[in-house]
């Protein structure tokens, strides 16, 4: 364990003692949010990102050690574990290296080489390799034995060749060297399968494509693999043109194999036999195996990149600005089946539902307005949440007319992402939460609630169903789920949870609480009324001392018996607060929120053996702004009137929109035309942008300019660059796959989102080199990745 801790400490750039303490806490059942927030003294203030990395790395290295032990045991049982091999196994730092070393000893299906050894051909193989000056046929004749299935010298030579091929392909140092060099020098080549041009048009960028393996970005790797999976593309890992061997000459890989075993063409009788053996070893054994390894490495990189993008977008969406506890009308748009309507009060309780039919085929516009006005007036609605799916712009126009004709209601309308609403509507939890409500109306409830509090509502939906990733359906279920669950856990605990209003799914994400215990909290709350103190939580069935320790600091009890219970101060640290009260002579009510007094305190005065400077500093900051919400203030975007369909867009238009998704190649923006536009990474700012999330995140309100529209492919190219920068081709160093400029210009800031979008002004149609630059940048460089999910 010491070596694991030391290695993690080196990788994270922290002290080994910090890692050791964190590992001990994790092994003791503590959660990452709890350790990051309440055990800073023990870990030297490692933050949640460091702790997540530590936790993941710890799992990998422990698996590595377990595999190392299993390999040592297996080789020892075969009687082949000498000191040199043992040392090499003990020094292996990756799973790939371990498997290379174990390959010659792995139990395999019966091979030609094994059959040849049993027939006594191993000495012949050694002779042929050691004595190329001998004629192979002459060396093979003494091994002819019909009883052993060796009918002639040719059969003996083929058996010996099988033994040598297996030996060449299982040499650990050679395999590792070929793998690493192939990674650095190889490239992925894709080509179109015959007859697939029309059906695979979304993969057009990859019909004739090649790029170095080490430079392929994650979204492009995933696009290539999906194209192959859908039988549109053929993929191959090949050499760069500069490395390709002339026709009839051995490749650099074959030369390296030959050099590793002292094989060279010197005109000796056995040289041609050995050269052919090397060629077959590379083409039939090593290349297929290495291609599989390299594909695996590409997939690992792509998966890690996609998971990172998804996790970052999910974090931003969960931590989006809440509109707060305000009565809200939710509209789930539709044409033929009508617009589903739900009104929820300030607590999220459903108080009314309805279905209106303002659109085709009924076109009961006025009746819909009357119904909505009546509901808003009866329930004092303040906000209208409109789902952004089918018929959203038409329904948004209906809401706009309602707002203008009923000014006394002082309504605000907001377009809301309805991603995952249908998943929630059909879920078992929705059935239990809204048992008397038709499944078609539950979506409207979810849309209304997610405007009030996105975090509280979205935790009810499986994270991957929220749809803010790239190629999430191609990713390994386990890795994606673990990553997204960690994001949800961090977000929920970072914000804190009101124990007297939270749902079971929200409580279940609190540090230390299982779904069963979360359910018990709600049952206890319903039976006994609101909790008055954190101490009373100990009466909940299943909530033992450990769970209480891990959860208490993240649970808020507002208007309870102790004002500290509404803060992020952990109950175990209440004695520190009592010391501060004594020192200041203030009552608790006079101290909380009193910045003038709190900022004048010296945290060192209140430290002791149990609570160090980091914890005391956090306590004082929490007392100044108790239970503060880290999420931003609520803002809305304004879609331009008259721009409702993709056909309404013209190059040069300036529009306001909301970022719905961020991928490695750019950001998608909802501009109110039922099809998100893409701001390619090269068009996000006047400076070079390495990571789109450095510039935008889901939920941001941004100003964009239309560059190009392709109604047939439903693609919209947008720009966030200033006009001068946006209407010129990106400099070479700004294009994907090139290096950033040495002195990047400062980022330009989007116009304030609170101002309405200026009237659209038609701009010039891009042409020539500019058109090509924009096309490559904006028309989904990642192929099908240009669409959500």
N, C-alpha and C positions, 0 to 999 in steps of 0.2 A: 504493500500500500504506500510505503514511503516513496518508492520510485514513481508511482503514479502521481502522487501529490506534487512531487518535485517537477515532473514533466508538465503538469497542468500549470503550475506556478510560472514556469519558464515561458510557456506559450501565452499566458495571460499577462505576463509582465508584472506579477505581484509576488509577495512573499509566500514561502511555503507554509508558514504558520497560518496565514489567511485561508489558504486552500484547505489545510487540515481541519480548521475550525468549521468551515463551510461544509466539508464532507461529513464531519461528525454530526452536524445539525441535520443535514439531509438524510443521513442514515438513521437518525433518531426520529424521523417522521415529520420534520419541519418543512414548510413549503417555501418556495422562493420568495413570494411577496412578504411573508412573515420575517424571513431572515434579512431581506433587504431593508425592511422598515424598522424592525425592532431588535435586531442583533448586530448592530453596526460595530459595537466594541469587539465582539468576537471575531468578526470577519475583516476588520479594518475598513469598514464602510464599502464593501463590494456592492455594486449596484445590481439591479435586477437583470440587466443585459449580461453583465459579467457572470452572474450566478447561473443564468440559463446556459451560457456557453460552458461553464464549468460542469454543470449537470449533464449536458450532452456528451462532453468529452470524457467525463468520468465513466459513463455507460460504455462508450467505445473502448476505452483502455481496459476496463474490467473484462469486457468480452474478449479483447486481445489476449489478456493474461490467461483467461480460461481456455482459449483456443491453443495457446502456447503449451499449457500444461497437458492438454489432451494429445497434442502432437508428440511431445516428449515421451509420454507414456506409450503411445502407439509404436513409435520407432524403437523404443527400448524393448518392448514386447517382441519385436521382430529380431532382436539381438544385433541391431545395426547402429546403435547410438554410441559413437566414439566421442572423445573429448572435443575434437575439432568441430564436429557437426553440432554437438550440444552447445558449444560456444556461439556458433552462428545462429542457432535457433533462439538462444537467450538474447542475442543482440538485435534481432529483427524488430523494427519499429513500426511496421505496418502489417495489416492482415495479408496484403498482397505478397509481401516478402516472406511471410511465414508459409503461405501456400506454395510459393516457388520452391522453398526448401523441402517441403513435405511431398511435393509432387512425385519424386522417384519412389517413395515409400507408401503412397496411397494405394489402398485396395482398389483394383480396377476390374472391369470385365475382361474376360480372356482376350488377349491380343495376339497378333501375329508374332510379335517379338517374344511373348511368353512361350508360345508353341515352339518357336525356333530354339529357345534356350533349353526347353525340355528335350528337344531332339539333339542336343549337344552341339549347337552351332555357335555358342558364345566364344569359344577359342578361335573359330574362324573369323568372327567379327573383329576380335582384337588383333589378329594377324593382319587382316586386310588394312586396318587403320594404322598399325605400327610399321608394316613393311610394304609400302606402295611400290617398291622395286620388284616385288613378285607379281607374276601374272595371276589375276584373280581366279581364272579357270583352273590353273594348276594347283593353286592353294586349296580350291574347293573339292577337288576329286577325292581326297582321303575321307571326306565327310559324307559321301554318297552312301545311303543306306535305305534300301526300299522298305525295310521293316519299320523304319522310323518316318516313312513318308517322304524321304528325300531321294527322288528317283534319278536325279542327274545333277551335274555340277551347277546348272542354271538354278535349280530349285534350292540348292545349298546357298548360292549367292543371294538369292532373294530373301531367304531366311536371315542371313547375316546382315543384309541391308535393313531389314525390319528392326533388328536389334540396334543397329547404329542410329537409325532414324529416331527410335524411342530415346536413346541415350542423348542425342543432340537436343531433342525437344524438351528434355527434363533437366538440363544443366542450369541450376538456379541463377548463377551469375550471368550467363548468356541470355536467358529469358528476360531477366530484369533489365539488362542493357538494351536489348532489342525493344522492349516495351517503352522505356523512357525515350530512346532516340526516335522511335516511331511517333511518339506523342509530340515531340518537339518538331520533327521534320515532316510528318505525314499530314494529309489533308483529306477532308470529307468531300467526296464527289457525288453529285446527284444528277440523274438524267430522267427524262420522261419515259414512262412505259408506253409501248406502242398502242395507239388508239385511245389514250387517256387525256388528250389535250383539252377536249371540251368539258368532260365531267370533272377534270381536276384543275380547272382554270384558276381556282383560288390559290393553287401552289405554283402559279406561273413564274414567280421569281426564282424557282428552284428547278425549272425544266432543264437548265444547262448551268450548273452551279458548282463552284469549288471554293473551299476556304480552308486555311490551316486549322488543324484540330484545336491547337492551343488558343486560337483567337475566336472560336465560335462562341457567340453569346448564348445565354440560356434559351431565350425565346426562339432563336433560329434553330438550335438543336431540336427543340420540341416540335417545331414546324416540320423539320426534315423527317423526324421519326413518325410523325402523324401522317405525312405524305406517303411514307413507305407502308405504314399500317393500312392506309386506305387504298393501297395498291395503285397509286398514281406515280410514285417515284421509285427508282432503283438507286440504292446507296452503296457506295464502296469506299473503303479507306485505301488510299493510294499514295504514291510518292509525289512530291512536287516535281514539276518538269525538270528542274535543275538536277534532281537526284535520280531521275529515271535512267535505267541502264539502256545502252544501245541494243538493238535487236540481236539476239544470239549471245549476248554477254551476261555474266552473272550480275544479279542485283547487289546493292551494297549490303543487304541483309545476308545474302548467300556468302559474300566475301567475309562478313564478320563471323558467321558460323564456321567457315573453313579455317579462318585464322585462329579461332578458339580451340580447334582440335588439330592444328598443325598441318592442315591439308593445303596443298598448292599444286598447280599444274607445272610440272617440270619434265614432261615427256616420258614419265615412268609408266610401266604397264598398268599399275593400279590407280593412277591419277584420275582417269576418266570415270572409273567405277565410283570413286569417292566423290567426285564432282557431281555426278548424277544423284548420289545419295544425299548430298547437301541440298541440291535443288528440290528433291522430293520432300526432304525434312522441312524445308521452308514452306513449300506450297501446300503440302497436305497436312502438316501438323502445326508448325509454329504460326504461320500467318492466320489460319482460322482461329486458333486459340488467342492470339494477340488481338485480332480484330474484335473478338468477343470482349476481351479485357478493355480495349480502348472504347468500345461502345458503352461498356459499363461505366467507364470513367466519365464519358460525355454525359451519360444519363444522370450520374451523380451530380455533376456540375449543373446540369439543366434543372434537375429537381430541386437542388438547393437554391438556385436562383429564383425559380418559380415559387417555391415555398416562402422565400424571403419577401418577394413582391406581394404575394397573397397575405402574408402575415402583417406586413406594413400597411397595406390597404385596409385590412380588417381592423387593425388598431385605430387607424384614422377614422373609419366609419363608426366604430363603437364609441370613440371619444368625440364624435361630432357634437356641435352645440345643441343642447336641449332647449326647446321652446319653453319648457317649464310647466308647472301645474296650472294649465289654462284650459277651460272647456274647448273641445276641439271637434270639428265635423270632419269625418273621414270619407273620401269619395274614391271608390274603386271603379274606374271608368270601364265602359263597355258599350257596344253598339246594340246589337240585336237583343242581348240579354239584359240590357239596361245598365244604369249606373247604380252600384250598391252604395248605400248611405248608412253611416253609423255615427252617432253622437256619443262621445265619452265626456264625463265630467272631469274636474281638475285632478281627481285621483286615478283616472283611467277607467272608471266604472262605466259600463255601457248603459245609457239612459234612453236611447231611442235608435230605431233602425227603420230603413225604408228602401224602396227601389224606385228610381225615377227613369223616365224614358225620353230624354230630350233629343236623342239622335235618331238616325234611321233605324228601323223603318217607321216608328210611331211619330217621331218629331214633335213630342209634347213639350216644347221649350217653355212656354209660359206656365204650364202646369208644374214643371220641374222647379221653376223659379219660385212659385208660390209655396211649394212643399219645403224647399230649402229655407226660405225666409221664415216660415212658420217654425221650423225646427230650431233655427238660430235664435229666434226671439224667445221661444219657450225655454230654451236651455242656456241662454246668455252665452252663446258661442262666441269665442274671440278669434279662433284660428280655423282655417279650412285647409286640410291636407289632401292633396290630389295625387293619386298614384300616377306614375310616369309611363304606364303601359299603353295598350291600345286605346284609342279615343281620348288620350290625355289632353291634347291641345284643345279639342272640341269641348271637353269638360272644363278645362281651364278658362275658356272663353265664357262658358256659362257662369262659372264662379266670379269672373271679372264683372259680368253684368249684374250679378247679385250684389257685389260689393258697391258698384256705382249707384244702383237703384235703391240701396238700403244704407245710406251713409250713417244713419243714426246707430246702426249696429256696430260700426267701427271694426269691421272684419279685416283680417289679413289672410291672403291666400298664399300657399306655398306648395310648390311641386316637390313630391317626396318619392325617393326610390322605393319601388315596391318589390325589389328583388327578395325572393324568399317568402313573400306574403302567402303565396299559394301553398308552399310547403308547410308553413305554420297552420294555415286553415285546415289542412287535412291531417294534422298531427294528433296524436293521442292527447297531448297536453291541451291543445285548443278545444278538443271535445270535452275534456274535464273542466277547463276554465270557463268555457262558454257553452254549457250543455244544451241550453234551449235555443241556441242560435243556429240558423242554417249555415252550412259550410260556405256558401257563396257570400255571406255577409261578414264572415270572420276576417276576411281580407281587408275590408273597410275598417274594421276595428283596429287591426294591426297597423294599417297606414296612419290612422289617427294617433295611436299611441306612440309610434316610432317618431312622430314629430315632437310629441311631448318629451320623450326621453328615449333616444335611440338605443342607448346601452341596455336599459331595462327591458325593452321589447325585443331587440335582436338576439339576446341571450336565449330566447325561447326557440331559436332556429338553429339547426345544425350549421356550424360556421361555413362549411364549404358550399352550402346552398345559398349563401348570401350573394355569391357571384361577383367577387371583386378581385379575381385572380387571373392568371393566364394559363390556359391548358390544365386547369385543376383536375379535370376528369381523366387526364393521362397520368397523374401522379400516384405514387404508392400511398395507399390508404393510411397506413400506420404513421408514416413520417408526417404527412400533411395534417392528420388529426392531432398528433402530439403537438405540433407547432402551433396550430390554431387554438387548441385548448389552452396552451400556455399564454397566448395573447389575450384570450378572453379572461383568464384568471388574473393576469396582470392589470387589465383594464378595470375589471370589477373592483378589485381590491385597491387600485389606485384612486378610484372615485369614492369608494365606501358605499355601504348599503343601509338604507333605512329599514331596520328589522321589523317595524310595524306596518310597512306598506309593501315590502318586496314580495315578489312571486317566488314559488319554489325553484324554478330554473335560475333565478338571479341569486337566491340564497345558496344554492348548490355550488355556485362558483366562488363562494367566499372561502378564503383560506381555512382549511381544517374541517369544512362541513361537507358531508356526503349528501347525496340526494335524499336518502332516508331521513337523515337528521334535519335537513331543510324542510322536508314535509312535516316532521314532528313539530318544528317551530311554528309553522303555519297552523297546524291543528291546535297547538297550545294557545296560540294567539286568538284563534276563533273561539275557543272554549272559555278563555279567561280574560279576554280583552287585551288591549295593548300592553306591551312590556313597559314597566316603569323604570327599570334599571338593568344594567348589564348583568348584575349579580343574579337577577331573577331568571336569566337564561339557563342557569345551572339546573333549573327545575325541569328543563325539557328532556324528555326521554332520549337517551343515546348521546347526549351532549356532555361527555365526561371532561375531566380536568385538562387533558391534552387538547381536545377539540376546542375547549373554551380558551385556552392559552393562545392557540393559533388563530382563532376567529374573532375574539372580543374586540381587538383594536380596529377592525374593519367594519364592525357593526355599529350603526348610529341609532341612538334613542333620543329623539327630539322631544323637548318639553317634558322630560322625565324628572325623576327625583334629584339627579345629579347632573349639573350642566356639562360636566366633563364627559358624560356618556354620549354626548352629541358630537364629540371631537374625535380626532385621530390619536389622542393620547391613550396608550394602553393602560388598562386598570392596574397592572403591576407597577406602573410608574406614577400612580396617583400620589404616593408619599413625596415625590419630588415636587409636585404642585403644591402640596401642603407646606413644604419648606419655603417655597416662593411666596406663598400667601403670608406666612409668618414674617418673612424678611421685608415684604413691601407694606404690611399692615393693611392689605386690601382684602375685602370679601371676594369670594369667587366671582360673583356677578360684576364686581367693579374691576376685576383683573382681566377677565376674558374680553378680548377685543380692544384693550387699552394699550395701543401701540406706544404711546408716550412713555408709559411706565416700563413696558416689556422691553423696548429697545434700549432702555438704559441699564438693563441688568447684565451682570457678568456671569455667563453660564458656568464658569469654573467654580464659582461659589457654591454651586448646588450639586457638584459631582461627588460621588462616593464609590465604594468598592463595587456596587451593583450597577450604577448608572454613570457612564463616562460622558465626556464632552459632546460626542456626536448626538447621543440620546437627549441630553439636556438642551442642546441647541435646537433639536427638532421639537421638543416640548414647548419651548418658548415661542418658536415660530407658529406652532399649532394653536397656542393660546391667543396669539394675535389675530389669527384668522381661522377660528375653529370650524372643522368640517368643510373647509373650502373645497369647491369643485374645480378640478384642474382643467375642465373643458372650456373652450372659448365661448364668447358671447354669441347669442343667436342672431343670424343674419339671413336675408333672403336674396334671391336673384330675380331679375325682371326679364322675361322673355319678350322679344320684340313683336309687336302687333303685326299681323299680316305675314309672318314667317311661321308657317305651320306644317309644311311638307317639304321634303327634300327638293322638290321642284321649285320651291319659292326661293331657294338660295342662289346667289350670284357671286362670282369672285369679286372680292373687294368689300363685301358687306362687313360691317363691324357689329358684333353681337355680344350679349352677355350670356353666360352659361354657368353650369355647375359641373365640376369635375366628378365623374362617376366612377372612374377606374384608372389606375396607374399601372402600366406595364413597363418592362425593361426598355422598350423601344419608344415610349411616349405616354401621353395621357389622353383618355377619352372624355369628351365634354358633351353634356346634354345641352343643346341649344334650342330644344323645343320642337324638333321636327320628326320625332319618333325613331331617329337613327343617330346615335352618338357620332360626333366627329372626332377625328384623330389629330392631335397636335403631336407630330413626330418629335422625337427628342431633339432633333436639329432645329426645331422651330419653337422651342419652349422659352428661349431667352436670347438676348443679343450676345451672350457669352457662351463658351463651350459648356455643355451640361453632361456630366458623366452619369449621374443617376437622376431620373425624372423626379423622384421623391424629394430631391434637394430643392425643387422649385414649386411643386404642387402636391396636393394630397386629396383624396376623395372628400367631397363636401365643400371644397374651396369654390368661391364665386370668382370667376375670371372674365376678363375681356379678351375676345378672340376676333380674328379676321379670317374670312373665308378665302382660301387659296384656290381650291379646285373641287369640283363636284362631279361625281360619277353615279348618276341615278341607277344605271343598269346594275352596277356592282354594289350599290348602296354604300358608297364610300364618300366621306367628306374630309377634305384636307383643310386643317385650320392652322393658324399661326398665332403665337403670343409674342412674337418679336415686334419691335418697333417697325414702322412702315419702311424706312430706308433699309433696315437689316432684313426684314421679311420679304422684300421684293427683289432680292438678289440671291443667286445660288450660294449655298453654304460653302465657306472656304473649305479647302481640302481637309484641313485639320479638324473641321467641325463635323465631318461626316462620320457615320458609324464605322468603327474599326480603325480610325486614325488617331494620332496623338493630339492632345489639346494644344492650343497655341501657348507659347511661352509666357505671355502676359495677357491673360484673358481680361476682357473689359468687364466692368462692374455690371451686375445683373440689372435689367430694367424692371421696374415695378409695375404690375398691372394697374389700370385706373381703379379708383376706389369703387368697390362693388356696390356701395349704397346708391350711386348715381345711376339713373336710367341709361341704357345703351343709346348712343347717339344715332341719328337717322343713318340708314345705310347709304353708302355712296358707291356706285358701280366703279370698279377698278379695271385696269387693263387685263386682258386675257394673257396669261403667261405663255411664252412661245419659245421655240428653239432650245438652246442649252438650259435656259431657266425652267422651261416646262419639264425637261428631262430631270433636272435636279429636284424639282418639287415632286415630280411623279415618284422618283426613287425614295424621297424622304417621306412623302405623305401617304402614298398608296400602300400602306401596310407592308413595310419592309419585312415584317415577320410572317408574311403570307396570311394564313387563317388566324394568326394571332392578332390581326387587326380588328377582330371582333371580340366582344366580351366573352370570356370563358372558353 
